[in-house]
Amino acid sequence: MLNQLYRTINFRVLLILLVALAAMNHRLEGQTIQNIKEAEDSLVSILADLNNTDNDSLKDLLNHDFYNTLLSALMLPDADDYAFGSLKTLIRISPDDSKFRIYHWNLPANSGKKRYFGFLKLLHRATPEVFPLRDFSDSIPLPDTAILDPNHWFGALYYTAITGTTASGKTYYTLLGWAGSSSIINRKVIEIVSFDEHDHPAFGLPVFPDYEEGNRTRIIFRYAATTSMLLKYEEHIISTEKKWNAKKRDFDARIKRGMMIVCDKLIPLDPQFEGQYQYYVPAGETCDSFQVVDGSWHFVRGVETRNK
């Protein structure tokens, strides 16, 4: 009886997959993308199918279809200035100098596992240059200190891009992102993107000289999936200088403000949970920060976020 039931279930799953695959093949073979609006309409249709299924195998097939269609769309002449406004789950981010744009999204599984997909495109080039981003985060031996290429990307969804230069004058870009891992652990990341003389991108750069061991190429925060963590780039008071005013016989306070990355300090709920990140939560109202000095992000403990 049970064997018969299993065979029936497996047959139904196989039938669903075969029908979905046939539909996708028909869509790809029967349609040639003529312009960017047609590409967006096709992507919207794929997303609608993806959002209407709970089957992980079918999600993978539809995601593959979405991936290939978006790649074709990004190669079109007017793609760089197109907003893709109908694709609400496609995250797009560029730095202020518009050198590149990252198009990326994640695909959650029923188990709670998140996988990330995307493309980095150099903008306004005579010949389109697109680098596929392949999420390799589960297989990077030392992700906090690794320098990675697009094929070995630490997958994340970025929401802030900051342009900066090293002390030697090399331009690099700091990305703040959410990199949810599983149903019990979330992550946020401060990622660094730079380019070589051929404009090939690399992820990771040792610009955090006084954080932990001083060898970090990116900062990865790991914490309980049941909580949230502050990580943002904003203006704060950096220092308060006091100068004696003889006429008033008092000190004049001069406040110096500046932009910094502000983040929650994460601690385990109990010291016995040290290193078990599913038990890490924000410590309280006092946060830590990273401030740029001589082209590097220097770690500073203790920032009152209410004192903006």
Secondary structure, 3 states (H helix, E strand, C coil): CHHHHHHHHHHHHHHHHHHHHHHHHHHHHCCCCCCHHHHHHHHHHHHHHHHCCCCHHHHHHHHHHHHHHHHHHHCCCCCCCCCCCCCCCCEEECCCCCCEEEEEEEEECCCCCEEEEEEEEECCCCCCEEEEEEECHHHCCCCCCCCECHHHECCCEEEEEEEEECCCCCEEEEEEEECCCCCCEEEEEEEEEEECCCCCEEECCCCECCCCCCCECCEEEEEECCCCCCEEEEEEEEEEEEEEECCCCEEEEEEEEEEEEEECCEEECCHHHCCCHHHEEECCCEEEEEEEECCEEEEEEEEECCCC
